[in-house]
Amino acid sequence: MGSRRPKGIIAWLKDKFSVRPAPTSEIARAQSLIAAIDRGGIPLNTARVNAIARDLGLEVSRHAAVEQTILRIRQALTRVGRDG
């Protein structure tokens, strides 16, 4: 038949002993998004771009174009750079 070992033990061990990256701030997430776009990347997940914008305090419609949202994120980052 099959193994008597519980099927989830390997996943549990990986989860228990894996190193998790420290959570990043919303500004760091936005900066890494813009840096990736500047390197030639294309944001495929609109929801993730919108979530980053909302974390920065921007109001974003679900129907807004990604390019417009990215432009607003860039503007917000320049404001943060001047203020901080």
N, C-alpha and C positions, 0 to 999 in steps of 0.2 A: 504494500500500500504506500503510504507516504511517511514522511518524517513526523515524529511525535513532538518535535520542537515547535513552539508557537511561531506562527508565520511572521509576527511583527517584531521578534526579538532583535533582528539585525537592524531594522529601522529604528528601534528604540535605542540601541547602543550607539548608532551613528548620531542620533539626536542628542543623546546624553553627553557624549564626549566631543562633539564637533565645536569648533570655535565659531562663534557668531560675531559678525562685524558690529562695531558700536553704531548705534543709530546716529544718523547725521542730521544736522540742522536743516531747516527748510532753505536757508540761504545756500548752504553747501550743495544741496540737491539741485537747486536752480542753477548754480554755477557749473556743476558737472553736466547738466543737461545742455546748457548753452555752449560749453566747451566741446561736447560731443557733436553738436550741430555745426559748430565752426570747423571741426575736423572733417566735415563732409557727411556726417551721419544724418539719417532721416528718422524723425520720431514716428514710430509706427503705432504707438499706443496713445491715442488721443486722451483717453481717460487719465493716464498717468501725467501727461502734460497739464491737463486741467487741474489735477490734484495738487501739483506743485504750485501752480498759480494761486489756487485757493489757500494753500498753506502760507503763501506770501501776503495774503490779505486781499487778493484781487477777486472781484466778482466776475465769474466766467459762466457764460451760457453753455449749455450742452451742445448747442448748435453753432457755436462760434468756430470760425476757421482756425486751424492749428497755427497757421502762419501769424494770424492776428494775436493769438494768445502768446506765442513766442516773442513777438514784438513787445507786448505788454510786460512780459517777464524781464526782457532786456532793460526796459525803461525802469522797472522796479529795482533791478540790481544796480543801475547807475545812481538812482536816488539813495539807495542804501550805502553805496560807496561814498557818496558825498556827505551823508549824515554821520557815518561811523567813523 
